[in-house]
Amino acid sequence: MHLVVAFRQGLPKAVLSDGQSVAIEFRWARRQYDLLPAMAADLVSRRVNVLTAAAGEPSALRAKREEAMQE
């Protein structure tokens, strides 16, 4: 959860504001890694501009793979 707090604190530094210039949606797999492909595919299909995931985690790797498949 500390990553979410840090992310939100950094938004003003990028001249962004949650709910005004950006919409932030969270997805949590809670270690249910079998959910990741569908979660990543859903976000990619929405054509989001930015998709972030915890670095090195299975979620980050799956998001990257899903995005590459959509190109």
MOBEL-V496502 format. One record per run of one state. SS is the DSSP state (helix for helix, strand for strand, loop for the rest). FROM is the first residue (numbers start at 1). TO is the last residue. If there is no record, write none. Layout:
ss: (SS | SS)
from: (FROM | FROM)
to: (TO | TO)
This chain:
ss: (loop | helix | loop | strand | loop | strand | loop | helix | loop | helix | loop)
from: (1 | 2 | 15 | 18 | 19 | 22 | 23 | 33 | 46 | 58 | 71)
to: (1 | 14 | 17 | 18 | 21 | 22 | 32 | 45 | 57 | 70 | 71)
